[in-house]
Amino acid sequence: MSRAAFPDKLKTQMARTLPMIDSNLRSHANTSRRSLVKASGLDDNQVQAALRLAYESRGGSVPSPVYRSPTAGKMYDSESLLRTLALWCGMWAYVIAD
């Protein structure tokens, strides 16, 4: 895979996580890094790269995890994660459906 195609692959794979993040948001739960890895099919380093690209595209940096769970690992705020990934992936239905 070329360097140019790598961000597109990450966008495609991370778009697969949006329904799971939306479900977590509706149930007022945070989203774990482990569930992002499982839902996207990417490894941990690729998920970190995708989060970095998504947050940097909006002019920020990847936020620190909300907390670290002993069983689930790093936990991220579902609302911020959903909005940022949806904008980055171009999935406007998740951005507009507030």
C-alpha positions in Angstrom: 0.0 0.0 0.0 1.3 3.4 -0.9 1.7 6.2 1.6 -1.0 8.2 -0.2 -3.6 5.4 0.2 -2.9 4.8 3.9 -5.0 7.7 5.3 -7.9 6.6 3.0 -7.7 3.1 4.4 -7.7 4.5 7.9 -10.8 6.6 7.1 -12.6 3.6 5.7 -11.8 1.4 8.6 -12.6 4.0 11.3 -15.9 4.7 9.6 -16.9 1.2 10.6 -16.6 2.2 14.3 -19.1 5.0 14.1 -22.3 3.0 14.8 -20.6 1.5 17.9 -19.5 4.9 19.2 -23.0 6.3 18.5 -24.4 3.4 20.5 -22.0 4.2 23.4 -23.0 7.8 23.2 -26.7 7.0 23.4 -26.1 4.8 26.5 -23.9 7.5 28.1 -20.8 5.3 28.0 -17.2 6.1 27.1 -15.5 4.3 24.2 -12.5 2.0 24.9 -9.5 1.9 22.7 -9.8 -1.9 22.7 -13.3 -1.7 21.2 -12.1 0.7 18.5 -9.4 -1.8 17.6 -12.0 -4.6 17.5 -14.6 -2.7 15.5 -12.2 -1.2 13.0 -10.1 -4.3 12.3 -6.9 -2.1 12.7 -4.1 -2.7 15.2 -3.5 -0.4 18.1 -0.8 1.7 16.3 -3.1 2.2 13.3 -6.0 3.3 15.5 -3.6 5.8 17.2 -2.5 7.1 13.8 -6.2 7.4 12.7 -7.0 9.4 15.9 -4.0 11.6 15.4 -5.0 12.3 11.7 -8.7 13.0 12.7 -7.9 15.3 15.5 -5.1 17.2 13.7 -7.5 17.7 10.7 -9.6 19.8 13.1 -6.6 21.8 14.4 -6.1 19.9 17.7 -4.2 17.0 19.1 -5.5 13.6 20.3 -7.0 14.1 23.8 -5.8 12.1 26.7 -8.0 9.2 27.7 -10.8 10.2 30.1 -9.6 7.4 32.3 -7.9 4.0 32.2 -10.0 1.0 33.0 -8.2 -2.1 34.3 -10.3 -4.3 32.0 -10.9 -2.2 28.9 -7.8 0.0 28.9 -7.9 3.6 27.7 -11.4 5.1 27.6 -12.2 8.1 25.4 -15.2 10.5 25.5 -17.7 9.2 23.0 -19.2 12.5 22.1 -15.9 14.1 21.1 -14.8 11.0 19.4 -17.9 10.5 17.4 -18.0 14.2 16.2 -14.4 14.2 15.2 -14.3 10.9 13.4 -17.6 11.6 11.6 -16.3 14.9 10.3 -13.0 13.3 9.3 -14.7 10.3 7.6 -17.3 12.5 5.9 -20.2 10.7 7.6 -22.5 13.7 8.0 -25.4 11.8 9.4 -23.6 11.3 12.7 -22.7 15.0 12.9 -26.2 16.4 12.1 -28.2 13.9 14.2 -27.9 15.7 17.5 
